Amino acid sequence: MGNMNSKIIAAALALAATLTTTSPLLAHAFLDHSDPAVGSTVPTSPAVMHLWFTQELEPAFSSVTVSDQSGAAVNDGSATIDPSSPSEMTVKLKSLPPGTYTVKWHVLSVDTHTTTGDFNFQVGKG
């Protein structure tokens, strides 16, 4: 009887280990792509920054900040998430002179996992 219980416990532990190592990878919202694209150079100032994620986002707990080389924010207002496209976040931008800009995002997916990240893009000739 004890041997059978230990096999059941071992199987349950193996299943639990499998679930804990695979499910977080499926549950986080990661940046899929953006416009302007990560590391890109655009010829003129974009009016809007678009970020697409791998999961639907929770609007109240998701944000993005675009800043210039001195660290000053250049986004024109807060990020928004369109209910018809809940994995896309947009933020309006002020008119950007040539230079390098940093995009920092913090998102909460609808299944309550947070992720953060950042990347740069350039306006004008690099």
matplotlib code that plots the C-alpha trace (Angstrom):
import matplotlib.pyplot as plt

x = [0.0, 2.8, 4.5, 1.4, 0.9, 4.5, 4.0, 0.8, 2.6, 5.6, 3.3, 1.4, 4.7, 5.9, 2.6, 2.8, 6.4, 5.4, 2.5, 4.5, 7.3, 5.2, 2.1, 3.9, 5.5, 2.0, 0.5, 2.7, 2.1, 5.3, 5.9, 5.2, 6.0, 5.7, 5.4, 7.9, 9.7, 12.2, 15.6, 14.3, 15.0, 12.0, 12.4, 9.9, 8.2, 5.4, 2.1, 1.4, 3.4, 1.7, 2.7, 1.2, 1.5, 1.1, -1.8, -4.8, -4.0, -5.7, -6.1, -6.1, -2.7, -0.8, 1.2, 3.9, 6.3, 8.3, 11.2, 14.0, 17.7, 17.5, 14.7, 11.9, 8.6, 7.5, 4.2, 1.1, -1.1, -1.6, -1.6, -4.9, -6.1, -8.9, -11.5, -11.8, -8.1, -7.2, -3.6, -2.7, -1.6, -1.2, 0.1, 0.1, 3.4, 4.5, 6.4, 9.8, 13.0, 15.7, 17.2, 17.0, 13.9, 13.3, 10.0, 9.3, 6.3, 4.7, 1.7, -0.7, -2.3, -5.9, -4.7, -2.9, 0.8, 2.9, 5.8, 8.0, 10.5, 12.1, 13.6, 14.9, 14.0, 15.4, 13.8, 15.9, 19.2, 21.1]
y = [0.0, 2.5, 1.8, 2.7, 5.9, 7.0, 6.4, 8.5, 11.3, 11.1, 11.4, 14.3, 16.1, 15.5, 16.9, 19.9, 20.6, 20.4, 22.8, 25.3, 25.4, 25.6, 27.7, 31.0, 31.0, 30.9, 33.4, 36.5, 39.3, 39.9, 42.6, 41.0, 44.0, 47.8, 50.7, 52.3, 49.0, 48.1, 49.5, 51.2, 54.6, 56.5, 59.5, 61.8, 62.0, 59.5, 60.8, 57.6, 54.7, 51.3, 48.2, 44.8, 42.1, 38.3, 38.5, 40.7, 43.5, 44.9, 48.7, 50.0, 48.4, 48.8, 51.8, 53.0, 56.0, 57.3, 59.6, 61.5, 61.2, 63.5, 61.3, 63.8, 62.1, 62.9, 61.0, 63.2, 61.7, 58.2, 54.9, 53.5, 50.0, 49.7, 47.2, 45.8, 45.1, 44.3, 43.2, 46.5, 49.6, 53.0, 56.3, 59.7, 61.4, 65.0, 66.3, 64.6, 66.2, 63.9, 61.8, 58.5, 57.7, 55.1, 53.2, 51.7, 49.5, 47.8, 45.6, 43.4, 40.6, 39.7, 36.6, 38.8, 38.4, 41.6, 42.1, 45.1, 46.0, 48.8, 49.5, 52.4, 53.8, 56.8, 59.7, 61.1, 60.0, 57.9]
z = [0.0, 0.9, -2.5, -4.4, -2.5, -3.1, -6.9, -6.8, -4.9, -7.3, -10.3, -8.7, -8.0, -11.6, -13.0, -10.7, -11.7, -15.4, -14.9, -13.0, -15.6, -18.7, -17.8, -16.9, -20.4, -22.0, -19.6, -19.9, -22.4, -24.3, -26.9, -30.3, -32.5, -32.6, -35.0, -35.1, -35.0, -32.2, -33.1, -36.3, -37.7, -39.1, -41.4, -39.6, -36.2, -35.9, -34.5, -32.6, -31.1, -31.5, -29.5, -30.1, -27.4, -27.3, -24.8, -24.2, -21.8, -18.7, -19.6, -16.1, -15.2, -18.5, -19.6, -21.9, -21.7, -24.6, -23.6, -25.3, -24.6, -21.6, -20.1, -20.7, -21.6, -25.2, -25.2, -25.5, -22.9, -21.5, -23.4, -24.6, -25.4, -27.9, -26.7, -30.2, -30.2, -26.6, -27.3, -28.9, -26.9, -28.5, -27.3, -29.1, -29.4, -29.4, -32.5, -32.2, -33.4, -34.9, -32.1, -30.2, -28.2, -25.5, -25.2, -21.7, -21.3, -18.3, -19.0, -17.1, -19.1, -18.5, -16.6, -14.1, -15.1, -15.5, -17.8, -18.6, -21.2, -23.2, -26.6, -28.7, -32.0, -33.9, -35.7, -38.6, -39.8, -37.3]

ax = plt.figure().add_subplot(projection="3d")
ax.plot(x, y, z, "-o")
ax.set_aspect("equal")
plt.show()
